[in-house]
């Protein structure tokens, strides 16, 4: 009963924040105004479930690997849906995300920057996978929007005999840059504007501020490295556009 009572302030705060989110978006006639609220409720339910599950698997390497595989699959499927679902595109998104994640985690744990232990693999792996998903979505959507908006230029290149990859090279490069802006700005302003979750979590877990800062810097560098690899690889896979893309939903 004491544990349930301790949850009451959290539930009250969530209810108010959800109502505030929906109310503001509804009043401004924003499309899909209930989507953020649904995301909050779904995220809360998923976190509650994963908190119970992780308590029993966080020290078991096999279960940690299974959890990361589930995270990765959901992330790749989510990114693919945002770019227009097809099994071929799912394979492309999965391959490019996997390249970014595996190379980055190999560097982080291979150099000993972070201890190669199940709990750290799960924590860093989950953070990197989530950010790769976001960067893949941003890069892919920006690319298709740019190609659609600038189709006259792309078509002109094609008419001059350029390959589809060459015709969309500028749009691909600009899309990679745009996709990395949020992560770059987050890294540049860390400690000045925000205290990232990994840093705060490490301190709450008993680490010294210096150790927490070291952990956070490695995480931020991992996000940018994995995101860069994912975005560039994804653009190389999507660049061969021969017809004008349709609008994404």
Secondary structure as UniProt FT lines:
FT   HELIX           2..27
FT   TURN            28..29
FT   TURN            31..34
FT   HELIX           35..57
FT   TURN            58..59
FT   HELIX           61..83
FT   HELIX           87..110
FT   TURN            111..112
FT   HELIX           118..149
FT   HELIX           151..159
FT   TURN            160..161
FT   HELIX           164..167
FT   HELIX           169..189
FT   TURN            191..193
FT   HELIX           197..204
FT   TURN            205..206
FT   HELIX           209..238
//
